[in-house]
Amino acid sequence: MSLLRTRTAGVVPCVTVQTFEEDEAIDLLREACRALGCPLRFWTVLSGVYDGLAGRPEPVPDSQHPAAALHHLNFQDAELLSVGGAADGAAGVACLIDLGEHLSDARTRRGLRDLISTMRRSGGTVVLIDHGSPDAADGGGLPAVVRAHARPFELSLPTEDEIEGIVRSAVRRLHATTPIQVELTRAELGSIVRNLRGLRRREIERVMIDVAADDRRLDASDLPRVIGQKREIVQSGGMLEYVDAPASLSDIGGMENLKRWLRSREHALDAGRSRIEPPRGVLLLGVQGAGKSLCAKAIAAAWRRPLLRMDVGALYDKYIGQSEKRLRETLDQAELMSPIILWIDEIEKAFASAAGASNDGGLSRRMFGALLTWMQEHRAPVFLVATANDIEALPPELLRKGRFDEIFFVDLPGAAARAQILSIHLRRRGEDPASFDAKKLVAASSGFSGAEIEQAVLSSMHEVHEQGEPLTTAKLVSVMKSSPPLSVTMAERIEELRAWARGRCVMAD
C-alpha cells in the first residue's frame, strides 16, 4: 500500500479504505507491513484483536467489543506501542474492519480518537476498512473530528501486467484440481487481457474460472465469453451500460457529413499513433428524435469500438462526497477499458443545475466541473459523445472551443436521407423497398424525423397485419398523413434551434 510506504511520522495517523474488495485491501496491507518490518494488528467484531502477520494468530481474549479492542490497542499492546520509538521508525499499524457502524457508541468514538492520537505521536497508522457508507448522514459514519485526521485511500484497478498474472494464477489453481487444456498464442492471451481491463481483481479471477471450468479448455474461442461476462459485470454496477451498435454505417440513413468525418478518423483511437493526438469527443445538438442517439452508435460502428453509456442519474448519492467519488470511479473505469466510445445522453438534463442557480447545494456544478476537468486532462483513448436537445440548458463552459473536437447539429432528414431511412426500416422488417413508390413516401414523410419514419412503418405493418393485407405505399402514406410530425407541432421551437446552429455547428447531414 503506497500510502504506508511513503508515510512520515505524524503525517498519516489515520487512513480510510472504502471498498467491496476487502480481501485485496487486507493483502496489500499485509504486504506493506512485511516490507516495512512493522507490526500489524487486525480487529473484527467476530474475532477481536489478532496479530495480522502471524501464521495462526490467537485473538486477544474479550476484545470483540470495539471499545474493548481500542482500549487494548491504546494501553496494552506493548509491541504495537513500543515500536514507534525505535531507531528504524517502523511504527505499528492497527487495522479495524467495519468499525464505522459501531461509532454511534460514545466509548468507541472516544477510543478511536485516543488511538489516532497515540499513532500520531508514535508515527503509526490506524487503517479503517469499510465496505461502504453506513446509514450515518455525516459521511462514512466517521465523526468530523476523526475525518479531520483521516486520509482516504482508493484501491487502484489492476494494470495489464497484473491482469495477466491474475489470469495465469486462476488457470493454474483450476488446473491443479482438474487438468485444463490451454491453447493460446501470445497475441490471443493479450487480447483476453485487454478485454479484462476495467475489472477488479476478484472479478477477473471469477471470469477466468467460469470460462475455463465450463469445458476444461482455454483458447481463442473463449474470447466472446470473456467479453460477455465482462459486459454483465459492468452493467450490474449500474454506472456504465454496454450499447449494441449497428454492424456498419450502411445501416444508418443520412448523416453524410458525420460519416465523412468519422471515416477520416477511423483509426484515431488505435495505439501507436504518437504523432497524432486521439480525438476527444463530439457534442451532438439537434431536434428531438432526429437521430442523435443513432449518431453515437454510428461512431461505434465506424470505429469498431465498444459503446458504453454513462447513467449520470445513477451517480447521484444522498451522502456528501459520494456522487463525486462515483463519477471519478466511473471515468477511471472508462479509461481502463479504453479504447471505447463513452456516451452521455441528454447531458443538459444530467447536469441540470450546473448552468444556473441550484437547490442541490452546488452538487450538479461540482459534478459538472469534475467532468470538464476530466475532458480537458484525460489521456486515455476514450472518445466522449454527448447529446443534447435544449441549447439554453447547456452551461456555456461546455461549448467552449477545446472541450470537443466538433459540435454537430442533427437536423430533420432531407429527402435523400428519408429515402435511405425508409429503405432501411422496410428491409429490416422483411419488405422489398423496390416494391414501394419511393417518391410518394419521401414526399409524404417531409418534416418527419428518423424515429417518426420508423414508427410510421411499424404502425402501418400492425394495421395491415390485423386486416390480413400486404403492406402498400398507399397504407404508408395514409398513416403518415394521419400523424403530424414534431416539426409541425413544435415548428417555432425547431426553427429557433436551427437559427442558433447556423454558423455555430457543423451540419451532420
N, C-alpha and C positions, 0 to 999 in steps of 0.2 A: 504494500500500500504506500504509494509515493508520498502521501501526506505525512506518514510517520518517518519515512527515510529523511525528509528534509526539515523536520521539526527542530526548533531550538528551544532551550529551557524556558518555560513560562510563556511561550508563544501560542501553542495549541493545547490548552488544557482539556478541551472537550471537542470531539468530532462526532457528527451525526451522519448516519448512513440510512437512508430510506430506500428499501429495495425488497422485491419478492425473491431475489437471488440470495437468500440468507447464507446458504452453504458456501457460495462463491465468496461472499464478503468475509466469512469466517476463515476460509482457506487463505485468502490474501493477507488477513491479519496475522495468522499463524506464521506465514512465510516471512512477513516483515519483521516480526518479533524474533524469529530464529536468526535472521540475517543481522539484526541489531544486537543480539545477545541479551535481550531484556526479558524479565518475567511477564507472563500473561495470565490473567485471571478472567474466567467467564462466569456469568451468572444467568440462570433462567429460573422462572418461578417453580419449575418442577424439580430441577437438580440442585438448586442453590449455588454456592460459590465452589468452583473447582479449578485446578491447575490446567490452563489451556494448552500446555506443551507436554504434559505427561502422557505416557502411553495408555495407562489405565488409571485415570485420576479418581481419587476418593473425595467426594464432595464434603465440604465443611459441614459438620452437624448443625442442624437448626438454622440454616441460612437461606431457606426457601423464601421467607418473607423479605420483600425488598428492603425494608428499613433495617432488619437484622443483618442482611448481606452488606449494606452500605456501612453499618457500624463496624462490622468485621474488617472490611477493606480500609476503613479510615483509621482504626486503632489497633487491630490485632494481627494483621498480615505483615509479619516482620520483614520477609523478603521483599515484598512489594514496596514497603515504606522506606526500607533502608537503602535501596539501590540508587535512589536519586542523588545521594551524596557521594557516590563512588566516583573515582577519578575518571573513569571512561564515560561517565554521564549517561549510561544505559538505563534510563528511568523506566519504571514499570508501566504496564498498560492494563486497565480494567475494562472489560467489555461487558456491557449489560444489554441483554436481548429482550426486546418488547417491554421496556421499562415505562414507556410513555403512558400506557393505560393505567399505571399504578400511581401516577403523580398527583392524583386528586387527594392522596393521603398526605397530611401535613408532615408526618415523621419522615416519609420517603422523600418529599421535596427537600426537607432540611438536610437529610443525609446526602442527597445528590449534590447540593450546594457545598457541603463540607468537603466531599470527596474531590470536587473540582478545585476547591481552594487548596487542598492538600497536594493535588497533582500540579497545580501551578507553581507551588513552592519547590516541589521536588523535580520538576521538569518532566513529569509523567503525563499520561493522557488517559482520559475517560472516553471510551468509544460506545456510542448508543446506536444499536442496530434495531430498526423497527420496520415492520412490513408495510406500513403506511401511516397516514394521519389518523390518530384516534378521533373520537367524536368531539373532543375539545375544540372550540372555535378559535382558540388563541394561537393556532399554528403548530401542528405537530404535537400538541399536548405538553410542550415544554414551557415552563414559566418564563416570563420575559427576562427575569434576572439570570436565568440559565442560558437562554438564547443569546444574550449579550456576549457570552464567553464561548459559544459553540460555533464551529465551522462546518458547514455541510460538505459532504464528500459524495460524489456520484460515481458509481461503477461504470467504467467505460465498456463499450461493446468490443468484442474481440477483433483483432486485425486478421488479414488473410492468412498470415503465418500461424496465428493462434488457431484459426478455424481449421486449417489443415491438420494441426496437431490434435484437435478435438475429434476430427473425423477419423484419423488413424487410430486414436486411442479407443474410440467407441467400437470400431470394427474389430480391433484386437480382443477387447473384452468379450464381444459376442462370439468371436471365433474360438476363444478358449472354452466356451460352453458347447457349441456345435459348430463344426467347420463351415466357414464362409468362403465361397469361391469369388475372388476379386479379379476382374479383368478390366483394368482401367489404364489408359495411356496417361502420360503426364498432362497432356492437354485436356483430356476428359476429366481428370481429377481437378485441374484448375477451374474448369467450367462449373463443377459441382461446388467448389469452394466459393467462387464468385457469386453464385446464386444463393449461398447461405449468408452472405453479408447482411448485416442489419438485425440478425437474430442474437439472442442471449446464448450463453454457453450451454445451458441445460436444454434450451430449445434445439440447438444444433445437434446435441447428443441424441435427443429424442427422435428427431427426424431421421438421422442416420440409422439408429437402431430399428425404427419402424420399417424403413426402406429395405435394409439388408436382411432383417429377420423373416420377412414375408416369404421369400423364395430361396433364402440362404445364398444369394448371389448379389454382387455389386458390380454393375457395368454401365456402359453409356446409356442403356435403355432406361436406367433408373432416374435420369436427369428430369424428365417431366414429372415424376412423382415427387422429387425433391422440391421442384418449383410449386407443385400443387399443395404440398404440405406447408411450405413457407407462406403461400397465399392464405391458407386457413389461419395460420398463427397471426399474421399481420392483421387480417380483418377482425380477428377475435379481440384485438386490442381496442378497436373502435375508433382509432385516430386516422389510420390510412386504409383506404379501400382499393383493391385492385379493380380496374375497369377494363372490360373487354373492348378492344379497338377493332375497326374493320380490317380485313386482311390486306387491303391495298387502297390507294387513293381513288381508284376507279369505282369504288363502292360509295363515293361521296360526290354528289352533284354540285356543280358550280365551284366557287372559291378558287378561281383560276389564279389570281394574284398570290393568294396564300400558298397554293400548291407550288407555284414557281419559286417563291421564297424558300419553301421547305426543301425543294429539290436541290437548290444551290447550297444547302447546309446539311445534306443527307448524312454526312459522316462527321458532323460537327462535334458530337459527343464522344467520338472514338478516342481511345488512348493513343498517345504518340504523335499528336498534332501540336507540338510545343510552340511552333511559330504562330499559331492562331489561337486566340483565347476562345473557349467554347461559348456559345450564346447563352444568355442568362434567362431570357424569357420573353413572353409577349402578353400584352393586355388586349383582350377581345371585347370591344364595346359593340352594342347593337340592339336591334329590335328583338323583343321577346319572341322566342320560337323560330328565329331566323337561322339558327344553326350554330350558335357559339359553342355549345357542348360538342357538337359534331366536329367543329374545328379542333378542339382539344384531342379528340380521337383521331383526327386526320394527322396530327403531328406525330402521335404514337405510331400510327400506321406507316407514315412516310419514313420515319427514322428507325422503325422496328425496335422500339424500346418499350418497356413496361409503362403503363399509365396508372398512376396512383392518385386517388382523390383524397384530399385532406378534409376531414369533417371538423370544421372550426368550432361548430356548436358543441361538439363533444369535448373540446379542450377546456371549456369554462368550468371552473370548480368553485364551490362555496368557500373553500378555505383560502386564506390570504397567501399569495405566492404560488399556489398550486397550479393555476391556469398558465402563468408564465413558464413554470417548470415543465408542464406538459407540452407547451409549444416548443420549447428548446429540445426536449427529448424527441418529439416528432420530427423536427428538422434535422436533428442529429441522425435519427434512423434513416431518413430520406437520403442523407449524404452517404451513409454507409451502404445503402442499397443501390447507389448510383452505378452506372448512368441510367437515369429514369426521367420520365416526364411527370412533374408534380402539378396537380390541377386543384385550384381553389375556385369553386363555383360560386357565382354571385358574391364577389368579395366585398361589395358595398354593404351587404347585409351581415356578412361575417364580422365586420368591424364597424357596426352601425353607428356607434357613438364616438368614433375616432375623429370625425370631421367637424364636430362642434361640441356644444355643452352636453355633458353626460350625467346620468344619475347612477353610474356604477362605480363611483369613487375613482374614476380615471383608469379602470381596468382595460377597457377597449383601447384607449390611447396607448397604454403601456404595451399591450399585446401587439398593436399595430406598429409601434416603434421597434419592438423586437424583430418583427417580420422585415421591416425596412432595413434594419441593420444587417440581418442575415442576407437579404437580397443583394446588398452592396458588397459584403465581405466574403461570402462563401466562395470556395474554390473548387469544390467537387462538381462533377458534371451532372448537375440537377437543373433541368430546364423547367422554369415555372410558367404555367399557363393560368392566367387569371381572367375570369369572365365577369362582365358587369352589364346591368340593364339601365341603371339610374346614374347619369353623369353627375348630377348635383350632389348625390350622396357620397361621392368619392372624395377622400381627403386630397387636397392639392399636391401634397408631397408624393403621392403615388404616381402622378402624371409628369413629374419632373424628368427631364432627359437623363438617361443613365440608369433609371430604375428597370426599364425594359428595353430590349433591342428594338422593338417596334410596337406600335399601337395600331391594331387593325379594326376597321369598322365593318361589321357584318350586317349588310342591308338585306331587304327582302330580295329574293332571287329574281333575276331578269328572265327574259323569255328563253334564252338558251339554257340557263341553269334549271328553269322549271321543266323543260323538256327532259333533261338528264334525270332530275329527281323523279318525275313521273315514270320514266323508263325503269329506274332502279327499283321503285316500290312495286310496280306491276310484275317485273321479272322475279322479284323476291317472293311473290305470292303465286308463282306458277302461271302467270299470264304472259302472252307474247305481245310486247309493246307494238310490234309491226301491225297487229290486227286492229289497232285503235287509230283514230284520226288525231294525230299529234297537234296539228294546227288548232283544231277546235278546243282541245284540252288545255293547251298553252294559253289560249285567249280566255277561256273560262276561269283559269286559275290566276289571272292577273291580280296582283296585290296579295297573293297567298304566301305565307311562309312555308318553309320546307315541312315543318311539323303539321301545318294545316293541310298541305297536299297529301301527306301520308294519311292523315285522319280521314280525308275525303275518299281515298282509295279503300280504306278499311270499312267505312260506313257503307259505301256502295256495294262492297262484297257481302256484307251482312244482309243487306236488303235483297240482293239477287239470290243469295243462298236460301233465304226464307221463302222466296217466291219460286224457287226451282228454275231460275233462268240464268243464262250466261251473262257475264259482265260485258257491258257495251259502252261505247263512247257516250251515247245519249244518257245512260244512267249516271255516269261520272259527271257529265255536265250538269245534269239536274241536281245532283247532290251539292255540287259546288255553288250553284246559284241559290240554293236554299239556305246556305250558311254563310253570312257575311264574314269576311276575314277581319283580323285585328287591325289591318291597315285602314279599314272603314270605320270601325267603332272607336279607334284611338288615332284618327288621322292627324289631329293637331299635335299630339304628343310625339308621334313618329316624325313629323316634319321638323319639330324643334330639335330632335335628336340628330337628324340628318344635317340640319343647319350648323349645329355645333361641330359635327365631324368634318365638315368641309375645311380643308387646309390644316386640320389637326391630326388626322388619321390617314392611314393607307387603306384603300378600299379592298376588302378581302376578295371581291369578285369584279 
